[in-house]
């Protein structure tokens, strides 16, 4: 946390600019593969390279993804929108202009709800973050600097145009964010949304989700914004949070020391856990935007819009509400279950069999998540299907196996696919012993063999009951019905 | 040199082979190139190979289309697979595209025989073909004079009978004005009728590809072959293409009387008397053919030129940004850093007029100037469209001179860009409105230089333009005159 002595006098004003790479099969304006990790300059065409005379043709899937994301972010979808040329010279930009959207973006004026769960109290608080706009644009290529791992010191640069023309959504938030934690949660919620929509893999390491932060600080109560500083180069949500917290502290210290702040772009350095100045801003850049004459304006009909709206899945916030209200799960559990769309799908498919949501949640959040974390696996990597998990719980419910037995066979179920848990426990002789007379015989034998311990119990040392219980479980390999055994044991010990 | 239909007849009757026709055209090109310099590249080998294919088809008894075996010249801003495409610019002197423009692909499929790539003002910016990075083209009627531009090479090639037909591109008059100055037919189709894919962009919202020919019928046949929707061009229109040539009649007999409007504003000052008289006589001929003539005012017509010189350079400044030495084209030697590589390459590679327009456009789009220039020019464009719309409520086609003067002497206007720009005064508003228009020969001046009349049609009414132009052509003999090149 930033210095507590100053955090009461200053507040941060933060907005995020997020670039989200869409997972369409082909690029935004050319029928060329968008596959990540291909050898340099293999996913290219004359169109991607801006050869003379070539023309862009909009990939309709990009428009659909943009509109659906706009709807998911509660935006107004523009009935009339257009593309513009954003002009600047850079070797990774084949035409030396980027086809983007300027004054008529496809979506504007939305919001998303973030939910922050206190790590200690596990209580949730909600906050609405405004979305200024969302627009479509093409990505640039990539420069690879040779002779050094940084631009400075390199002898020459190589250009890889594979990424040139990969579709992007740029999503700009209102400056409603106040802390690093809120920013990280905003980014995560955005990622959940695009993943739920299935329009992007939201992978920050591969750069398919990139967040730039605009941050300034001001005394609490002041209306005017402070000096705006941009932070780039964060490739995880925790880096976003740390970079912001670092900046808040740095800027606060500077202001308190009477040092001026400059409008600048700073880079987050993961190694040293600090931000460093990249460039000071000299006025605003002039991109000489003008309407792209090679692409007709975009008009989304009402019918098309309603069609796309009807195809929207249940979104993370709605799902969280439903889990908390209808299923009675805790905010913390809900968050874990809804964070990862595969986990969510698993959970939903398990409860679709009629299994108890709380129990499924407990198992998922407990042993299964523990296993996933320790093995660094995803829920989709395990052999245990949602149906099998439901069956396991149903066997406990019916008294066929004990909870302990269930936990014992879980590791096997996680790694080996089975058709039926019932058959498995049957073949392993793991079914629960609920035969009262058989248990009574065992208890009688134990009481006869341990008269001293029976004495102690009857003298008031009731804890000794655990000894008898343990012995029976030992003899039955844990298969004795614990509830029944306990009941019988108490009766026999009391005489 | 015979017409397309005549060549087709000769081929199917096996009177001449495609190889013979091609060889003859190539010989004529070779003989006249020292005088005209219409071509930047002559593609003799590929032409003979294409002609042989056509002959093989004929020999096999296969049906061939009208354009099969017909020699054609292509403006060098249309991309052609494996053949240099320079746009008349030094910056692309080593550029060989790995793809065909849609129009050249269609022509190839139709069996047309490309004999070469023609000269042009660099990146189609100019009205005289003097702005070429590879030397000027001469007007076949007077070698001292310019052929017009920017498609001067294509116009000269057709006028000089180096080949029967050619393709050009027209952004502000670049087909019609050289057609007028060279005494041939040239048409700019409705914006979106012909795919621009593979046409190296000058001003994307104005550029259109169109035909040059010695007769209206040949132009109609060629347009039909290249027109039509192309999924690779988002601005291409989804429309059915009529069989233009089959609609032609020696006289026009429309259901109702054909109404022709004379654009008042094009007969003002700056128009050479001889041009004015020739066009007025041509209008009388149209009247005799049965047209109803009236004078129409397009009050904002004259604002077309200034609006054009904001919009076209603005688009060009972006379109030409890609020539940065990174991916193709020339790269200047001895640059120490990126900025120098850009600056040196572009300084060496671009000519004066191209640099002028890049600067004009860059300025017009700059923050603080955008509203005053680019946005205002777009508003003017809308007003000009409205003028045309209003005019077309009263008439079916509009008529004007194509160019205010006949061909001028090389060097006469190179020092004065504004005077040069005025050459396109009559043609520019048509591009701004996206309308179809053609230029047809309608006389000669006292020096024997051709005069052209411009006919402007409603959107997608190329058919009417062709019909009127054809009827006019059939009742006059201007198009039958040829420059006397081989003896001069």
Interface residues (C-beta under 8 A of the other chain):
Chain A: X46 X49 X50 X51 X52 X53 X54 X55 X56 X57 X58 X85 X87 X89 X91 X94 X95 X96 X97 X159 X284 X286 X288 X289 X290 X293 X294 X295 X296
Chain B: X77 X78 X79 X85 X87 X92 X95 X97 X98 X99 X101 X196 X197 X198 X199 X200 X201 X203 X204 X205 X231 X232 X233 X234 X235 X314 X315 X317 X318 X321 X322 X324 X326 X327 X328 X338 X342 X362 X365 X366 X367 X370 X374
